[in-house]
């Protein structure tokens, strides 16, 4: 599986301390190597917020801005990030 990050996300990751970077990296790798079985994530999210599929107008704008940013500025591969 190829993992790509928006450049804004990379800038944020690179601003973190090493232990935090390592926790994020381990979590991402863990989820890609051992994805949750079935609908467990969906069930947890629905239990926490039954209206999780609805987004507010400001959330919709943030999602659209993020998509536009990735299209215009590209992404960075997981391997290219300095995790140290």
C-alpha positions in Angstrom: 0.0 0.0 0.0 1.3 3.4 -1.0 0.9 6.1 1.7 0.9 9.7 0.6 0.6 12.9 2.7 -0.4 16.4 1.9 2.5 18.8 2.1 0.8 20.7 4.9 0.7 17.4 6.9 4.4 16.8 6.3 5.2 20.3 7.5 3.2 19.6 10.7 4.8 16.1 11.2 8.3 17.5 10.8 7.6 20.1 13.5 6.9 17.4 16.1 9.3 15.9 18.5 10.9 12.5 17.7 8.7 10.4 20.2 5.5 11.9 18.7 6.7 11.3 15.2 7.5 7.7 16.0 4.0 7.2 17.6 2.3 8.6 14.5 4.5 6.5 12.2 3.8 3.3 14.2 0.1 4.0 14.2 -0.1 4.5 10.5 2.0 1.5 9.7 0.0 -0.6 12.2 -3.3 0.4 10.5 -2.0 -0.3 7.0 -0.5 -3.7 8.0 -3.3 -4.8 10.2 -6.5 -3.0 9.2 -9.5 -3.4 11.6 -11.7 -6.3 10.7 -15.2 -5.7 9.5 -17.1 -2.6 10.5 -15.6 -2.1 13.9 -14.4 1.4 13.2 -17.7 2.4 11.7 -19.6 1.0 14.7 -17.3 2.8 17.1 -17.8 6.1 15.2 -21.6 5.7 14.9 -21.8 4.9 18.6 -19.8 8.1 19.4 -21.6 10.3 16.8 -24.7 8.9 15.0 -24.6 11.8 12.5 -20.9 11.3 11.6 -21.6 11.3 7.9 -22.9 14.9 8.0 -20.4 17.7 7.8 -20.9 21.3 8.6 -20.4 24.0 5.9 -17.1 24.9 7.5 -16.0 21.2 7.5 -17.0 20.9 3.9 -14.9 23.9 3.0 -11.9 22.5 4.8 -12.3 19.2 3.0 -12.6 20.9 -0.3 -9.6 23.1 0.5 -7.5 20.1 1.5 -8.4 18.2 -1.7 -7.6 21.3 -3.9 -4.2 21.7 -2.0 -3.2 18.1 -2.7 -4.1 18.5 -6.4 -2.3 21.8 -6.8 0.7 21.1 -4.6 1.0 17.3 -4.8 1.7 14.9 -2.0 4.8 13.4 -0.3 5.4 9.7 0.1 5.6 8.0 3.5 9.2 7.0 2.8 10.2 10.6 2.0 9.3 11.9 5.5 12.1 12.4 8.0 10.7 10.4 10.9 13.8 11.0 13.1 
